């Protein structure tokens, strides 16, 4: 009898998980950045981009720079002991 009740509880529990609402809203969009960036010398980064970096993040130190086909720059910066990446257009405008 215990096995029958336990089996019924497991069966009902598993059916209720299939009947739950989907987790993602169909109107949501997922954006991924899957473009190829190639490493360049820091000296090759345009002045507009380095000026924007100095203006927006005065304590940041540019560690590495990358560029893609659209002339967008990926900058690896260091602020103290923290490392992060920023994305910018050639004119110095930040990409969100």
N, CA, C and O atoms as a CHARMM CRD file, in Angstrom:
* protein
*
  384
    1    1 UNK  N      0.82200  -1.17800   0.00000 PROA 1      0.00000
    2    1 UNK  CA     0.00000   0.00000   0.00000 PROA 1      0.00000
    3    1 UNK  C      0.87800   1.25800   0.00000 PROA 1      0.00000
    4    1 UNK  O      0.58500   2.23700  -0.68700 PROA 1      0.00000
    5    2 UNK  N      1.95700   1.21000   0.78300 PROA 2      0.00000
    6    2 UNK  CA     2.84900   2.36100   0.83400 PROA 2      0.00000
    7    2 UNK  C      3.46500   2.62600  -0.53900 PROA 2      0.00000
    8    2 UNK  O      3.61300   3.77600  -0.95300 PROA 2      0.00000
    9    3 UNK  N      3.82200   1.54800  -1.23800 PROA 3      0.00000
   10    3 UNK  CA     4.42100   1.69500  -2.56200 PROA 3      0.00000
   11    3 UNK  C      3.43000   2.29200  -3.54600 PROA 3      0.00000
   12    3 UNK  O      3.81300   3.08300  -4.40800 PROA 3      0.00000
   13    4 UNK  N      2.16600   1.92500  -3.43100 PROA 4      0.00000
   14    4 UNK  CA     1.13300   2.45200  -4.31500 PROA 4      0.00000
   15    4 UNK  C      0.94400   3.95200  -4.09600 PROA 4      0.00000
   16    4 UNK  O      0.84300   4.70900  -5.06100 PROA 4      0.00000
   17    5 UNK  N      0.89600   4.37500  -2.86900 PROA 5      0.00000
   18    5 UNK  CA     0.74000   5.80000  -2.54300 PROA 5      0.00000
   19    5 UNK  C      1.97700   6.57800  -2.97400 PROA 5      0.00000
   20    5 UNK  O      1.86700   7.67200  -3.52700 PROA 5      0.00000
   21    6 UNK  N      3.14400   6.01500  -2.72200 PROA 6      0.00000
   22    6 UNK  CA     4.39400   6.66200  -3.11500 PROA 6      0.00000
   23    6 UNK  C      4.48400   6.78000  -4.63700 PROA 6      0.00000
   24    6 UNK  O      4.90100   7.81500  -5.15700 PROA 6      0.00000
   25    7 UNK  N      4.09300   5.72400  -5.34900 PROA 7      0.00000
   26    7 UNK  CA     4.10600   5.75200  -6.81600 PROA 7      0.00000
   27    7 UNK  C      3.13900   6.79400  -7.35200 PROA 7      0.00000
   28    7 UNK  O      3.46200   7.50700  -8.30200 PROA 7      0.00000
   29    8 UNK  N      1.95900   6.89100  -6.75500 PROA 8      0.00000
   30    8 UNK  CA     0.96900   7.88300  -7.19000 PROA 8      0.00000
   31    8 UNK  C      1.49400   9.30000  -6.94100 PROA 8      0.00000
   32    8 UNK  O      1.29800  10.18400  -7.77600 PROA 8      0.00000
   33    9 UNK  N      2.15200   9.52300  -5.81400 PROA 9      0.00000
   34    9 UNK  CA     2.69600  10.83900  -5.49600 PROA 9      0.00000
   35    9 UNK  C      3.80200  11.22200  -6.47600 PROA 9      0.00000
   36    9 UNK  O      3.86600  12.37100  -6.91100 PROA 9      0.00000
   37   10 UNK  N      4.65800  10.29000  -6.82200 PROA 10     0.00000
   38   10 UNK  CA     5.74100  10.55400  -7.78100 PROA 10     0.00000
   39   10 UNK  C      5.16300  10.84300  -9.14900 PROA 10     0.00000
   40   10 UNK  O      5.61200  11.76100  -9.83500 PROA 10     0.00000
   41   11 UNK  N      4.16000  10.06000  -9.55600 PROA 11     0.00000
   42   11 UNK  CA     3.52400  10.25500 -10.85600 PROA 11     0.00000
   43   11 UNK  C      2.86200  11.62400 -10.93700 PROA 11     0.00000
   44   11 UNK  O      3.03900  12.33400 -11.92700 PROA 11     0.00000
   45   12 UNK  N      2.11600  11.99900  -9.93300 PROA 12     0.00000
   46   12 UNK  CA     1.45800  13.30900  -9.93400 PROA 12     0.00000
   47   12 UNK  C      2.46800  14.44600  -9.87800 PROA 12     0.00000
   48   12 UNK  O      2.27400  15.48500 -10.50900 PROA 12     0.00000
   49   13 UNK  N      3.53800  14.25000  -9.13000 PROA 13     0.00000
   50   13 UNK  CA     4.58300  15.27200  -9.05300 PROA 13     0.00000
   51   13 UNK  C      5.28200  15.47600 -10.37700 PROA 13     0.00000
   52   13 UNK  O      5.58800  16.60700 -10.75500 PROA 13     0.00000
   53   14 UNK  N      5.53800  14.38600 -11.08500 PROA 14     0.00000
   54   14 UNK  CA     6.22300  14.51100 -12.37200 PROA 14     0.00000
   55   14 UNK  C      5.31000  15.11600 -13.42400 PROA 14     0.00000
   56   14 UNK  O      5.78400  15.83500 -14.30400 PROA 14     0.00000
   57   15 UNK  N      4.01600  14.84400 -13.35600 PROA 15     0.00000
   58   15 UNK  CA     3.08100  15.44500 -14.30200 PROA 15     0.00000
   59   15 UNK  C      2.94000  16.94600 -14.08900 PROA 15     0.00000
   60   15 UNK  O      2.76100  17.70100 -15.04400 PROA 15     0.00000
   61   16 UNK  N      3.02200  17.37200 -12.84000 PROA 16     0.00000
   62   16 UNK  CA     2.88200  18.80600 -12.58000 PROA 16     0.00000
   63   16 UNK  C      4.08800  19.59200 -13.07500 PROA 16     0.00000
   64   16 UNK  O      3.95800  20.77800 -13.37500 PROA 16     0.00000
   65   17 UNK  N      5.25000  18.96900 -13.16800 PROA 17     0.00000
   66   17 UNK  CA     6.41100  19.68800 -13.69300 PROA 17     0.00000
   67   17 UNK  C      6.29200  19.90600 -15.18500 PROA 17     0.00000
   68   17 UNK  O      6.78800  20.91000 -15.69600 PROA 17     0.00000
   69   18 UNK  N      5.64900  18.99500 -15.90000 PROA 18     0.00000
   70   18 UNK  CA     5.45300  19.15800 -17.32800 PROA 18     0.00000
   71   18 UNK  C      4.37700  20.19300 -17.62900 PROA 18     0.00000
   72   18 UNK  O      4.37500  20.78400 -18.70900 PROA 18     0.00000
   73   19 UNK  N      3.48000  20.41500 -16.70600 PROA 19     0.00000
   74   19 UNK  CA     2.39100  21.35200 -16.91700 PROA 19     0.00000
   75   19 UNK  C      2.76000  22.77500 -16.51900 PROA 19     0.00000
   76   19 UNK  O      1.94900  23.68500 -16.69000 PROA 19     0.00000
   77   20 UNK  N      3.94500  22.98700 -16.00100 PROA 20     0.00000
   78   20 UNK  CA     4.33300  24.32600 -15.56700 PROA 20     0.00000
   79   20 UNK  C      4.56000  25.24000 -16.76300 PROA 20     0.00000
   80   20 UNK  O      4.82900  24.77700 -17.87100 PROA 20     0.00000
   81   21 UNK  N      4.44900  26.53100 -16.52500 PROA 21     0.00000
   82   21 UNK  CA     4.61800  27.52700 -17.58200 PROA 21     0.00000
   83   21 UNK  C      6.08000  27.59000 -18.00600 PROA 21     0.00000
   84   21 UNK  O      6.96900  27.31700 -17.20000 PROA 21     0.00000
   85   22 UNK  N      6.33700  27.94800 -19.26600 PROA 22     0.00000
   86   22 UNK  CA     7.73200  28.06000 -19.71100 PROA 22     0.00000
   87   22 UNK  C      8.44500  29.19000 -18.97800 PROA 22     0.00000
   88   22 UNK  O      7.82400  30.17400 -18.57500 PROA 22     0.00000
   89   23 UNK  N      9.74100  29.03700 -18.81100 PROA 23     0.00000
   90   23 UNK  CA    10.51600  30.00900 -18.05600 PROA 23     0.00000
   91   23 UNK  C     10.83900  31.26200 -18.86300 PROA 23     0.00000
   92   23 UNK  O     10.95600  32.34700 -18.29300 PROA 23     0.00000
   93   24 UNK  N     10.98400  31.13000 -20.17300 PROA 24     0.00000
   94   24 UNK  CA    11.33500  32.26700 -21.01000 PROA 24     0.00000
   95   24 UNK  C     10.11000  32.84900 -21.67400 PROA 24     0.00000
   96   24 UNK  O      9.23500  32.11900 -22.14000 PROA 24     0.00000
   97   25 UNK  N     10.05300  34.13600 -21.71500 PROA 25     0.00000
   98   25 UNK  CA     8.99300  34.82000 -22.43400 PROA 25     0.00000
   99   25 UNK  C      9.35200  34.79400 -23.91700 PROA 25     0.00000
  100   25 UNK  O     10.50800  35.01700 -24.27500 PROA 25     0.00000
  101   26 UNK  N      8.39600  34.53100 -24.76500 PROA 26     0.00000
  102   26 UNK  CA     8.69200  34.40900 -26.19800 PROA 26     0.00000
  103   26 UNK  C      9.10200  35.73800 -26.81800 PROA 26     0.00000
  104   26 UNK  O      9.67200  35.75100 -27.90900 PROA 26     0.00000
  105   27 UNK  N      8.82800  36.85100 -26.15400 PROA 27     0.00000
  106   27 UNK  CA     9.20700  38.15100 -26.69900 PROA 27     0.00000
  107   27 UNK  C     10.62900  38.55600 -26.32800 PROA 27     0.00000
  108   27 UNK  O     11.12900  39.56500 -26.82500 PROA 27     0.00000
  109   28 UNK  N     11.28800  37.79200 -25.46700 PROA 28     0.00000
  110   28 UNK  CA    12.65200  38.10900 -25.08000 PROA 28     0.00000
  111   28 UNK  C     13.61900  37.67600 -26.16600 PROA 28     0.00000
  112   28 UNK  O     13.42300  36.64900 -26.81500 PROA 28     0.00000
  113   29 UNK  N     14.66300  38.46900 -26.35700 PROA 29     0.00000
  114   29 UNK  CA    15.67800  38.14300 -27.33500 PROA 29     0.00000
  115   29 UNK  C     17.01900  38.01300 -26.62700 PROA 29     0.00000
  116   29 UNK  O     17.30600  38.74100 -25.67700 PROA 29     0.00000
  117   30 UNK  N     17.81900  37.09500 -27.09300 PROA 30     0.00000
  118   30 UNK  CA    19.14300  36.89400 -26.53800 PROA 30     0.00000
  119   30 UNK  C     20.14800  37.37100 -27.56900 PROA 30     0.00000
  120   30 UNK  O     20.12300  36.93800 -28.72100 PROA 30     0.00000
  121   31 UNK  N     21.03200  38.26500 -27.15100 PROA 31     0.00000
  122   31 UNK  CA    22.03700  38.80200 -28.04100 PROA 31     0.00000
  123   31 UNK  C     23.39500  38.26600 -27.60800 PROA 31     0.00000
  124   31 UNK  O     23.77200  38.37000 -26.44000 PROA 31     0.00000
  125   32 UNK  N     24.11100  37.70200 -28.54400 PROA 32     0.00000
  126   32 UNK  CA    25.44200  37.21300 -28.24000 PROA 32     0.00000
  127   32 UNK  C     26.44800  37.89100 -29.14900 PROA 32     0.00000
  128   32 UNK  O     26.16900  38.19400 -30.30900 PROA 32     0.00000
  129   33 UNK  N     27.60000  38.11600 -28.60200 PROA 33     0.00000
  130   33 UNK  CA    28.68100  38.69400 -29.38600 PROA 33     0.00000
  131   33 UNK  C     29.59800  37.54300 -29.76500 PROA 33     0.00000
  132   33 UNK  O     30.35400  37.03100 -28.93900 PROA 33     0.00000
  133   34 UNK  N     29.51600  37.14800 -31.02100 PROA 34     0.00000
  134   34 UNK  CA    30.29500  36.00100 -31.47700 PROA 34     0.00000
  135   34 UNK  C     31.21900  36.39900 -32.61600 PROA 34     0.00000
  136   34 UNK  O     31.57400  35.57300 -33.45700 PROA 34     0.00000
  137   35 UNK  N     31.59800  37.64700 -32.63800 PROA 35     0.00000
  138   35 UNK  CA    32.45400  38.10400 -33.71600 PROA 35     0.00000
  139   35 UNK  C     33.90900  37.82500 -33.37300 PROA 35     0.00000
  140   35 UNK  O     34.29800  37.77100 -32.20600 PROA 35     0.00000
  141   36 UNK  N     34.68700  37.65300 -34.41000 PROA 36     0.00000
  142   36 UNK  CA    36.09700  37.37000 -34.24100 PROA 36     0.00000
  143   36 UNK  C     36.87800  38.66400 -34.00200 PROA 36     0.00000
  144   36 UNK  O     36.77700  39.61000 -34.78300 PROA 36     0.00000
  145   37 UNK  N     37.63000  38.69700 -32.95800 PROA 37     0.00000
  146   37 UNK  CA    38.51600  39.80800 -32.67300 PROA 37     0.00000
  147   37 UNK  C     39.95300  39.31900 -32.81200 PROA 37     0.00000
  148   37 UNK  O     40.29600  38.23200 -32.34600 PROA 37     0.00000
  149   38 UNK  N     40.78700  40.12700 -33.45500 PROA 38     0.00000
  150   38 UNK  CA    42.20200  39.79000 -33.57000 PROA 38     0.00000
  151   38 UNK  C     43.00600  40.79700 -32.75800 PROA 38     0.00000
  152   38 UNK  O     42.69800  41.98800 -32.73400 PROA 38     0.00000
  153   39 UNK  N     44.02900  40.29900 -32.10200 PROA 39     0.00000
  154   39 UNK  CA    44.83100  41.15600 -31.23800 PROA 39     0.00000
  155   39 UNK  C     45.67600  42.11400 -32.06600 PROA 39     0.00000
  156   39 UNK  O     46.23500  41.74500 -33.09900 PROA 39     0.00000
  157   40 UNK  N     45.75600  43.35500 -31.58900 PROA 40     0.00000
  158   40 UNK  CA    46.58900  44.37400 -32.22200 PROA 40     0.00000
  159   40 UNK  C     47.48300  44.98700 -31.15300 PROA 40     0.00000
  160   40 UNK  O     47.28200  44.77500 -29.95800 PROA 40     0.00000
  161   41 UNK  N     48.47100  45.74800 -31.60400 PROA 41     0.00000
  162   41 UNK  CA    49.34400  46.45300 -30.66800 PROA 41     0.00000
  163   41 UNK  C     48.56800  47.61500 -30.05600 PROA 41     0.00000
  164   41 UNK  O     47.69000  48.19400 -30.69600 PROA 41     0.00000
  165   42 UNK  N     48.89500  47.94300 -28.83300 PROA 42     0.00000
  166   42 UNK  CA    48.21800  49.03900 -28.14200 PROA 42     0.00000
  167   42 UNK  C     48.43000  50.35000 -28.89000 PROA 42     0.00000
  168   42 UNK  O     47.55900  51.22000 -28.87200 PROA 42     0.00000
  169   43 UNK  N     49.56800  50.49600 -29.54100 PROA 43     0.00000
  170   43 UNK  CA    49.85600  51.71600 -30.29200 PROA 43     0.00000
  171   43 UNK  C     48.93900  51.87900 -31.50800 PROA 43     0.00000
  172   43 UNK  O     48.79500  52.98800 -32.02200 PROA 43     0.00000
  173   44 UNK  N     48.32200  50.79800 -31.97000 PROA 44     0.00000
  174   44 UNK  CA    47.45600  50.84000 -33.13500 PROA 44     0.00000
  175   44 UNK  C     46.02700  51.26600 -32.80300 PROA 44     0.00000
  176   44 UNK  O     45.22100  51.48000 -33.70900 PROA 44     0.00000
  177   45 UNK  N     45.70900  51.39000 -31.53600 PROA 45     0.00000
  178   45 UNK  CA    44.37300  51.82500 -31.12100 PROA 45     0.00000
  179   45 UNK  C     44.23300  53.31900 -31.45000 PROA 45     0.00000
  180   45 UNK  O     45.12300  54.10300 -31.12000 PROA 45     0.00000
  181   46 UNK  N     43.13600  53.72100 -32.09100 PROA 46     0.00000
  182   46 UNK  CA    42.96200  55.13200 -32.44400 PROA 46     0.00000
  183   46 UNK  C     42.97100  56.04800 -31.21700 PROA 46     0.00000
  184   46 UNK  O     42.59100  55.64800 -30.11700 PROA 46     0.00000
  185   47 UNK  N     43.41100  57.27200 -31.43600 PROA 47     0.00000
  186   47 UNK  CA    43.48600  58.24900 -30.34900 PROA 47     0.00000
  187   47 UNK  C     42.11200  58.52000 -29.75100 PROA 47     0.00000
  188   47 UNK  O     42.00000  58.75900 -28.54800 PROA 47     0.00000
  189   48 UNK  N     41.06000  58.48600 -30.57400 PROA 48     0.00000
  190   48 UNK  CA    39.70500  58.72600 -30.06400 PROA 48     0.00000
  191   48 UNK  C     39.31400  57.68000 -29.02300 PROA 48     0.00000
  192   48 UNK  O     38.64000  57.99500 -28.04300 PROA 48     0.00000
  193   49 UNK  N     39.73300  56.45100 -29.23700 PROA 49     0.00000
  194   49 UNK  CA    39.40500  55.37100 -28.30200 PROA 49     0.00000
  195   49 UNK  C     40.21700  55.51900 -27.01200 PROA 49     0.00000
  196   49 UNK  O     39.66800  55.38500 -25.91900 PROA 49     0.00000
  197   50 UNK  N     41.50300  55.79000 -27.13200 PROA 50     0.00000
  198   50 UNK  CA    42.32500  55.94800 -25.92200 PROA 50     0.00000
  199   50 UNK  C     41.91800  57.19200 -25.13100 PROA 50     0.00000
  200   50 UNK  O     41.95100  57.18500 -23.90000 PROA 50     0.00000
  201   51 UNK  N     41.53300  58.26300 -25.83900 PROA 51     0.00000
  202   51 UNK  CA    41.05400  59.46000 -25.14400 PROA 51     0.00000
  203   51 UNK  C     39.75200  59.18200 -24.39800 PROA 51     0.00000
  204   51 UNK  O     39.56800  59.64200 -23.27200 PROA 51     0.00000
  205   52 UNK  N     38.84500  58.42500 -25.03200 PROA 52     0.00000
  206   52 UNK  CA    37.58400  58.06700 -24.37400 PROA 52     0.00000
  207   52 UNK  C     37.85100  57.20500 -23.14800 PROA 52     0.00000
  208   52 UNK  O     37.16700  57.34400 -22.13400 PROA 52     0.00000
  209   53 UNK  N     38.83600  56.31700 -23.23000 PROA 53     0.00000
  210   53 UNK  CA    39.19800  55.47800 -22.08500 PROA 53     0.00000
  211   53 UNK  C     39.73100  56.33200 -20.94400 PROA 53     0.00000
  212   53 UNK  O     39.34400  56.14200 -19.79100 PROA 53     0.00000
  213   54 UNK  N     40.62100  57.27500 -21.26100 PROA 54     0.00000
  214   54 UNK  CA    41.17900  58.15000 -20.22100 PROA 54     0.00000
  215   54 UNK  C     40.10700  59.02500 -19.59100 PROA 54     0.00000
  216   54 UNK  O     40.14300  59.29200 -18.39000 PROA 54     0.00000
  217   55 UNK  N     39.14900  59.47200 -20.40400 PROA 55     0.00000
  218   55 UNK  CA    38.09600  60.34900 -19.90000 PROA 55     0.00000
  219   55 UNK  C     37.10200  59.58200 -19.02900 PROA 55     0.00000
  220   55 UNK  O     36.72400  60.05000 -17.95500 PROA 55     0.00000
  221   56 UNK  N     36.67700  58.39600 -19.49500 PROA 56     0.00000
  222   56 UNK  CA    35.66000  57.63400 -18.77100 PROA 56     0.00000
  223   56 UNK  C     36.22500  56.85000 -17.58800 PROA 56     0.00000
  224   56 UNK  O     35.55900  56.69500 -16.56400 PROA 56     0.00000
  225   57 UNK  N     37.45100  56.36100 -17.73400 PROA 57     0.00000
  226   57 UNK  CA    38.07400  55.54000 -16.69700 PROA 57     0.00000
  227   57 UNK  C     39.50600  56.01300 -16.47700 PROA 57     0.00000
  228   57 UNK  O     40.43700  55.38800 -16.98600 PROA 57     0.00000
  229   58 UNK  N     39.70800  57.09700 -15.73400 PROA 58     0.00000
  230   58 UNK  CA    41.04900  57.68300 -15.58500 PROA 58     0.00000
  231   58 UNK  C     42.07900  56.74600 -14.94600 PROA 58     0.00000
  232   58 UNK  O     43.26900  56.85300 -15.24100 PROA 58     0.00000
  233   59 UNK  N     41.64100  55.83600 -14.08000 PROA 59     0.00000
  234   59 UNK  CA    42.58200  54.94400 -13.40100 PROA 59     0.00000
  235   59 UNK  C     42.87900  53.68500 -14.21000 PROA 59     0.00000
  236   59 UNK  O     43.74500  52.89900 -13.82500 PROA 59     0.00000
  237   60 UNK  N     42.18000  53.47900 -15.32100 PROA 60     0.00000
  238   60 UNK  CA    42.31800  52.24300 -16.09100 PROA 60     0.00000
  239   60 UNK  C     43.61300  52.23600 -16.89100 PROA 60     0.00000
  240   60 UNK  O     44.04600  53.25900 -17.42300 PROA 60     0.00000
  241   61 UNK  N     44.21900  51.05200 -16.96000 PROA 61     0.00000
  242   61 UNK  CA    45.42500  50.84800 -17.74800 PROA 61     0.00000
  243   61 UNK  C     45.08800  49.86000 -18.86100 PROA 61     0.00000
  244   61 UNK  O     44.57200  48.77500 -18.59100 PROA 61     0.00000
  245   62 UNK  N     45.37300  50.22600 -20.10000 PROA 62     0.00000
  246   62 UNK  CA    45.09000  49.37900 -21.24700 PROA 62     0.00000
  247   62 UNK  C     46.11600  48.25500 -21.30800 PROA 62     0.00000
  248   62 UNK  O     47.31000  48.50700 -21.46800 PROA 62     0.00000
  249   63 UNK  N     45.64600  46.99900 -21.17800 PROA 63     0.00000
  250   63 UNK  CA    46.54400  45.85100 -21.17100 PROA 63     0.00000
  251   63 UNK  C     46.67400  45.22000 -22.55700 PROA 63     0.00000
  252   63 UNK  O     47.78100  44.92700 -23.01100 PROA 63     0.00000
  253   64 UNK  N     45.53700  45.01400 -23.22500 PROA 64     0.00000
  254   64 UNK  CA    45.53100  44.41100 -24.56400 PROA 64     0.00000
  255   64 UNK  C     44.43000  45.05400 -25.38500 PROA 64     0.00000
  256   64 UNK  O     43.47000  45.59700 -24.83900 PROA 64     0.00000
  257   65 UNK  N     44.57600  44.99100 -26.69900 PROA 65     0.00000
  258   65 UNK  CA    43.56200  45.53200 -27.59500 PROA 65     0.00000
  259   65 UNK  C     43.30200  44.55700 -28.72800 PROA 65     0.00000
  260   65 UNK  O     44.20700  43.86800 -29.19900 PROA 65     0.00000
  261   66 UNK  N     42.04300  44.51300 -29.15800 PROA 66     0.00000
  262   66 UNK  CA    41.62600  43.63500 -30.24300 PROA 66     0.00000
  263   66 UNK  C     40.72900  44.42900 -31.19200 PROA 66     0.00000
  264   66 UNK  O     40.12900  45.42700 -30.79300 PROA 66     0.00000
  265   67 UNK  N     40.63900  43.98900 -32.44500 PROA 67     0.00000
  266   67 UNK  CA    39.78600  44.64500 -33.43200 PROA 67     0.00000
  267   67 UNK  C     39.04000  43.57600 -34.22500 PROA 67     0.00000
  268   67 UNK  O     39.54200  42.46700 -34.41000 PROA 67     0.00000
  269   68 UNK  N     37.82500  43.92000 -34.69800 PROA 68     0.00000
  270   68 UNK  CA    37.08500  42.98800 -35.54900 PROA 68     0.00000
  271   68 UNK  C     36.91500  43.59500 -36.94400 PROA 68     0.00000
  272   68 UNK  O     37.45400  44.66400 -37.23100 PROA 68     0.00000
  273   69 UNK  N     36.16900  42.91100 -37.80000 PROA 69     0.00000
  274   69 UNK  CA    35.99500  43.35900 -39.17600 PROA 69     0.00000
  275   69 UNK  C     35.24000  44.68500 -39.27800 PROA 69     0.00000
  276   69 UNK  O     35.43700  45.43600 -40.23300 PROA 69     0.00000
  277   70 UNK  N     34.38100  44.97500 -38.30700 PROA 70     0.00000
  278   70 UNK  CA    33.59900  46.20700 -38.32400 PROA 70     0.00000
  279   70 UNK  C     34.36000  47.39600 -37.73700 PROA 70     0.00000
  280   70 UNK  O     33.77800  48.45800 -37.52000 PROA 70     0.00000
  281   71 UNK  N     35.64400  47.22300 -37.48300 PROA 71     0.00000
  282   71 UNK  CA    36.49300  48.24900 -36.87200 PROA 71     0.00000
  283   71 UNK  C     35.99100  48.63400 -35.47500 PROA 71     0.00000
  284   71 UNK  O     36.01300  49.80000 -35.08300 PROA 71     0.00000
  285   72 UNK  N     35.54000  47.61700 -34.74600 PROA 72     0.00000
  286   72 UNK  CA    35.15700  47.79600 -33.35100 PROA 72     0.00000
  287   72 UNK  C     36.28700  47.23500 -32.50600 PROA 72     0.00000
  288   72 UNK  O     36.91400  46.23900 -32.86600 PROA 72     0.00000
  289   73 UNK  N     36.53500  47.88000 -31.38900 PROA 73     0.00000
  290   73 UNK  CA    37.67600  47.52500 -30.55400 PROA 73     0.00000
  291   73 UNK  C     37.22100  46.88500 -29.25800 PROA 73     0.00000
  292   73 UNK  O     36.26100  47.32900 -28.62800 PROA 73     0.00000
  293   74 UNK  N     37.92300  45.83800 -28.87600 PROA 74     0.00000
  294   74 UNK  CA    37.74800  45.19800 -27.57200 PROA 74     0.00000
  295   74 UNK  C     38.99400  45.54000 -26.78300 PROA 74     0.00000
  296   74 UNK  O     40.10900  45.22300 -27.19700 PROA 74     0.00000
  297   75 UNK  N     38.80400  46.18300 -25.65000 PROA 75     0.00000
  298   75 UNK  CA    39.92600  46.62100 -24.83100 PROA 75     0.00000
  299   75 UNK  C     39.92800  45.85400 -23.51800 PROA 75     0.00000
  300   75 UNK  O     38.92900  45.83900 -22.80000 PROA 75     0.00000
  301   76 UNK  N     41.03300  45.22700 -23.21100 PROA 76     0.00000
  302   76 UNK  CA    41.19700  44.60100 -21.90400 PROA 76     0.00000
  303   76 UNK  C     41.91600  45.60800 -21.02100 PROA 76     0.00000
  304   76 UNK  O     43.05000  45.99900 -21.29500 PROA 76     0.00000
  305   77 UNK  N     41.23500  46.02200 -19.95500 PROA 77     0.00000
  306   77 UNK  CA    41.78000  47.06000 -19.08800 PROA 77     0.00000
  307   77 UNK  C     41.95500  46.51900 -17.68000 PROA 77     0.00000
  308   77 UNK  O     41.27800  45.58400 -17.25200 PROA 77     0.00000
  309   78 UNK  N     42.88900  47.14400 -16.97800 PROA 78     0.00000
  310   78 UNK  CA    43.15900  46.80800 -15.58300 PROA 78     0.00000
  311   78 UNK  C     42.95100  48.04900 -14.73800 PROA 78     0.00000
  312   78 UNK  O     43.45600  49.12700 -15.05100 PROA 78     0.00000
  313   79 UNK  N     42.19700  47.87800 -13.65900 PROA 79     0.00000
  314   79 UNK  CA    42.01800  48.93800 -12.67500 PROA 79     0.00000
  315   79 UNK  C     42.38900  48.32400 -11.33300 PROA 79     0.00000
  316   79 UNK  O     41.62100  47.55800 -10.75100 PROA 79     0.00000
  317   80 UNK  N     43.55400  48.66500 -10.86100 PROA 80     0.00000
  318   80 UNK  CA    44.06000  48.03000  -9.64500 PROA 80     0.00000
  319   80 UNK  C     44.32800  46.55500  -9.90800 PROA 80     0.00000
  320   80 UNK  O     45.11500  46.20700 -10.78800 PROA 80     0.00000
  321   81 UNK  N     43.67200  45.69300  -9.14200 PROA 81     0.00000
  322   81 UNK  CA    43.83800  44.25600  -9.34100 PROA 81     0.00000
  323   81 UNK  C     42.69700  43.64000 -10.13300 PROA 81     0.00000
  324   81 UNK  O     42.64300  42.42200 -10.30300 PROA 81     0.00000
  325   82 UNK  N     41.78200  44.47600 -10.61900 PROA 82     0.00000
  326   82 UNK  CA    40.64100  43.97700 -11.39200 PROA 82     0.00000
  327   82 UNK  C     40.91100  44.10900 -12.88600 PROA 82     0.00000
  328   82 UNK  O     41.51400  45.08300 -13.33500 PROA 82     0.00000
  329   83 UNK  N     40.45800  43.11900 -13.64800 PROA 83     0.00000
  330   83 UNK  CA    40.62200  43.10200 -15.09600 PROA 83     0.00000
  331   83 UNK  C     39.24200  42.99800 -15.72200 PROA 83     0.00000
  332   83 UNK  O     38.39600  42.23700 -15.25300 PROA 83     0.00000
  333   84 UNK  N     39.01400  43.77400 -16.79800 PROA 84     0.00000
  334   84 UNK  CA    37.72900  43.72700 -17.47100 PROA 84     0.00000
  335   84 UNK  C     37.87600  44.06600 -18.93700 PROA 84     0.00000
  336   84 UNK  O     38.95200  44.45500 -19.39000 PROA 84     0.00000
  337   85 UNK  N     36.78400  43.91700 -19.68000 PROA 85     0.00000
  338   85 UNK  CA    36.78800  44.20700 -21.10700 PROA 85     0.00000
  339   85 UNK  C     35.79000  45.31400 -21.41800 PROA 85     0.00000
  340   85 UNK  O     34.69600  45.36300 -20.85600 PROA 85     0.00000
  341   86 UNK  N     36.18600  46.18900 -22.31300 PROA 86     0.00000
  342   86 UNK  CA    35.32800  47.25800 -22.80400 PROA 86     0.00000
  343   86 UNK  C     35.27500  47.16700 -24.31600 PROA 86     0.00000
  344   86 UNK  O     36.23200  46.71400 -24.94300 PROA 86     0.00000
  345   87 UNK  N     34.17600  47.58900 -24.90500 PROA 87     0.00000
  346   87 UNK  CA    34.01400  47.56900 -26.34800 PROA 87     0.00000
  347   87 UNK  C     33.74300  48.98300 -26.83300 PROA 87     0.00000
  348   87 UNK  O     32.91400  49.69200 -26.26200 PROA 87     0.00000
  349   88 UNK  N     34.44900  49.39900 -27.90000 PROA 88     0.00000
  350   88 UNK  CA    34.31500  50.75300 -28.41300 PROA 88     0.00000
  351   88 UNK  C     34.36300  50.76000 -29.93300 PROA 88     0.00000
  352   88 UNK  O     34.94200  49.87500 -30.56200 PROA 88     0.00000
  353   89 UNK  N     33.73900  51.78000 -30.50200 PROA 89     0.00000
  354   89 UNK  CA    33.84100  52.00400 -31.94100 PROA 89     0.00000
  355   89 UNK  C     35.09500  52.81200 -32.20600 PROA 89     0.00000
  356   89 UNK  O     35.70700  53.33000 -31.27100 PROA 89     0.00000
  357   90 UNK  N     35.48700  52.93000 -33.46300 PROA 90     0.00000
  358   90 UNK  CA    36.71200  53.62600 -33.82400 PROA 90     0.00000
  359   90 UNK  C     36.67600  55.11100 -33.45200 PROA 90     0.00000
  360   90 UNK  O     37.72500  55.72300 -33.25600 PROA 90     0.00000
  361   91 UNK  N     35.47700  55.69300 -33.35500 PROA 91     0.00000
  362   91 UNK  CA    35.35200  57.10500 -33.01300 PROA 91     0.00000
  363   91 UNK  C     35.36600  57.35400 -31.51000 PROA 91     0.00000
  364   91 UNK  O     35.24900  58.50100 -31.07900 PROA 91     0.00000
  365   92 UNK  N     35.50700  56.29900 -30.69900 PROA 92     0.00000
  366   92 UNK  CA    35.57400  56.43900 -29.24600 PROA 92     0.00000
  367   92 UNK  C     34.25400  56.26000 -28.54600 PROA 92     0.00000
  368   92 UNK  O     34.19000  56.39500 -27.32400 PROA 92     0.00000
  369   93 UNK  N     33.19000  55.95900 -29.27500 PROA 93     0.00000
  370   93 UNK  CA    31.87900  55.74500 -28.67400 PROA 93     0.00000
  371   93 UNK  C     31.82000  54.33700 -28.08900 PROA 93     0.00000
  372   93 UNK  O     32.20700  53.37300 -28.74800 PROA 93     0.00000
  373   94 UNK  N     31.34400  54.21900 -26.86800 PROA 94     0.00000
  374   94 UNK  CA    31.27500  52.93200 -26.19000 PROA 94     0.00000
  375   94 UNK  C     30.14100  52.09100 -26.73700 PROA 94     0.00000
  376   94 UNK  O     29.07100  52.61300 -27.05000 PROA 94     0.00000
  377   95 UNK  N     30.36600  50.79500 -26.85500 PROA 95     0.00000
  378   95 UNK  CA    29.35800  49.83900 -27.29800 PROA 95     0.00000
  379   95 UNK  C     28.82600  49.16000 -26.04800 PROA 95     0.00000
  380   95 UNK  O     29.59800  48.64500 -25.23900 PROA 95     0.00000
  381   96 UNK  N     27.51800  49.15800 -25.88800 PROA 96     0.00000
  382   96 UNK  CA    26.90800  48.55400 -24.69200 PROA 96     0.00000
  383   96 UNK  C     26.65400  47.09800 -24.90200 PROA 96     0.00000
  384   96 UNK  O     26.14600  46.42500 -24.00500 PROA 96     0.00000
